[in-house]
């Protein structure tokens, strides 16, 4: 079987997006679905074609956790008293 694989991780700085989804039919005519992060030519596509609804729920929960963390980081931090 010929296929590409990623060894190790990929770090992508989301910054301010863009983020989009893509639904299409592959070369074999089967339906495909992707989550795409970044602009054309500099994007990463994550295939969710074979993902279960439960895995997509996990993805949504992870995004909600990241959103909560980002909001906490934007809150002013109290100054520590100097003794």
Buried (B, 14 or more C-beta within 10 A) or exposed (E): EEEEEEEEEEEEEEEEEEEEEEEEEEEEEEEBBBBBBBEEEEBEBEEBEEBEEEEEEEBEEEEEEEEEEEEEEEEEEEEEEEE
